């Protein structure tokens, strides 16, 4: 578990440093046709590699501290189809309540920032940190039933309280 946390911190720091130096978004733009090995050489080890029906997806997640997850999809021959940042309101609205499972949401959004349990729900609550279209800091919550099927999903604003020093 500690190695996973260290990996996520190192990946986040790499993204922050590279983003400040050369443009965060441009770092993750992968032209179609780029070989898988070239993507990994440029972007580093992905958070996760996920098999797709006709290829593979590499996930580059800034969770739990960041607010972006980049996906690079490949065809069966290992050539990139493109890349995109997936933690957006439009993408979250694709979640199908009663149909999507844990595997579906993690395939589409990467690992969540947190997995919690609450007394009013009989199952895990997965939460991703993201920015909405105007840059507000948001959370997106996905409630799974005990069988791992999505039963509820919704955004909330992430609110921080700042105490004044006396």
C-alpha positions in Angstrom: 0.0 0.0 0.0 2.9 2.4 0.8 4.4 1.8 -2.6 1.1 2.7 -4.3 0.9 5.9 -2.3 4.5 6.7 -3.2 3.8 6.0 -6.8 0.8 8.3 -6.9 2.7 11.1 -5.1 5.7 10.7 -7.6 3.3 10.7 -10.5 1.5 13.8 -9.3 4.8 15.6 -8.7 6.0 14.7 -12.1 2.8 16.0 -13.6 3.0 19.3 -11.6 6.6 19.9 -12.5 6.2 19.1 -16.1 3.0 21.0 -16.3 4.5 24.1 -14.9 7.5 23.8 -17.2 5.9 23.0 -20.5 2.1 23.2 -20.4 0.1 20.7 -18.4 -2.5 19.9 -21.1 0.0 19.6 -24.0 2.1 17.1 -22.0 -0.7 14.5 -22.4 -1.6 15.2 -26.0 -0.8 11.9 -27.8 -1.1 12.0 -31.6 -3.0 9.0 -33.1 -0.6 6.3 -34.3 2.0 6.9 -31.5 3.3 3.5 -30.4 2.6 2.3 -26.9 6.3 2.2 -26.0 6.8 5.8 -27.1 3.8 7.0 -25.0 5.2 5.2 -21.9 8.7 6.6 -22.6 7.2 10.2 -22.7 4.5 10.0 -20.0 6.0 7.4 -17.7 4.5 4.4 -16.1 0.7 4.6 -16.1 -1.4 4.4 -13.0 -3.2 1.5 -14.6 -3.4 -0.5 -17.8 -6.9 -1.6 -18.6 -7.8 -4.1 -21.4 -10.5 -2.9 -23.9 -12.5 -4.9 -26.3 -10.2 -4.0 -29.2 -7.0 -2.8 -27.5 -5.9 -1.3 -24.2 -6.2 1.9 -22.2 -3.4 3.5 -20.1 -4.7 5.6 -17.3 -2.6 8.5 -15.9 -4.5 9.6 -12.7 -3.7 12.5 -10.4 -6.1 11.2 -7.8 -6.2 11.4 -4.8 -4.7 14.9 -4.7 -5.1 16.2 -8.2 -8.2 16.7 -10.3 -7.5 15.1 -13.6 -7.2 11.6 -15.1 -5.8 11.2 -18.6 -6.6 8.2 -20.8 -4.6 7.0 -23.7 -6.4 4.4 -25.8 -4.6 2.0 -28.1 -5.8 -0.3 -30.9 -5.0 -4.0 -31.0 -1.7 -3.3 -32.7 -0.5 -1.0 -29.9 -1.0 2.3 -31.8 -2.6 5.2 -29.9 -6.0 6.3 -30.9 -5.6 9.6 -28.9 -5.7 10.9 -25.4 -8.2 12.8 -23.3 -8.8 14.1 -19.8 -11.9 12.2 -18.5 -12.9 13.9 -15.2 -15.6 16.2 -16.8 -19.3 16.8 -16.1 -20.2 15.4 -19.6 -18.3 12.2 -18.9 -19.7 11.7 -15.5 -23.2 12.0 -17.0 -22.5 8.9 -19.0 -22.7 6.8 -15.9 -25.8 4.5 -16.1 -27.4 3.9 -12.8 -28.5 0.3 -12.3 -26.2 -0.9 -15.2 -22.6 0.3 -14.6 -20.4 -1.6 -12.2 -17.2 -0.8 -10.3 -15.2 -2.1 -13.2 -17.1 0.2 -15.6 -16.5 3.4 -13.5 -12.9 2.6 -12.8 -12.3 1.8 -16.5 -13.8 5.1 -17.5 -12.4 7.4 -14.7 -9.5 5.6 -13.2 -9.1 4.9 -9.5 -11.2 7.2 -7.2 -9.6 9.7 -4.8 -11.4 7.9 -1.9 -13.6 4.9 -1.2 -15.7 5.5 1.9 -18.6 3.9 3.8 -21.4 5.9 5.3 -24.1 4.8 7.8 -26.9 5.6 5.4 -25.7 3.5 2.5 -25.1 -0.3 2.3 -22.1 -0.3 0.0 -19.0 1.7 -1.0 -19.1 5.3 -2.1 -16.4 6.2 -4.6 -15.3 9.8 -4.9 -13.3 11.6 -7.6 -11.9 15.2 -7.3 -12.4 17.3 -10.4 -12.9 20.9 -11.8 -16.2 21.9 -13.3 -16.4 24.1 -16.5 -15.8 27.3 -14.5 -13.0 25.9 -12.5 -14.8 25.2 -9.2 -13.3 22.4 -7.1 -15.8 19.6 -7.2 -16.3 16.0 -6.0 -18.2 13.3 -7.9 -19.7 10.5 -5.8 -20.7 7.1 -7.1 -22.7 4.8 -4.8 -22.4 1.1 -5.4 -24.7 -1.5 -3.9 -23.2 -4.7 -2.2 -23.1 -6.4 -5.7 -20.9 -3.6 -7.1 -23.6 -2.0 -9.3 -24.0 1.8 -9.4 -27.2 2.9 -7.7 -26.6 6.6 -7.4 -24.2 9.2 -8.8 -24.0 13.0 -8.3 -21.6 15.9 -8.0 -21.0 18.2 -5.0 -18.8 21.2 -4.4 -15.7 20.6 -2.4 -15.8 23.1 0.4 -12.9 24.0 2.7 -13.2 26.0 5.8 -10.3 28.3 6.6 -9.8 29.4 10.2 -8.6 32.8 10.8 -5.5 33.1 13.0 -5.7 35.3 16.0 
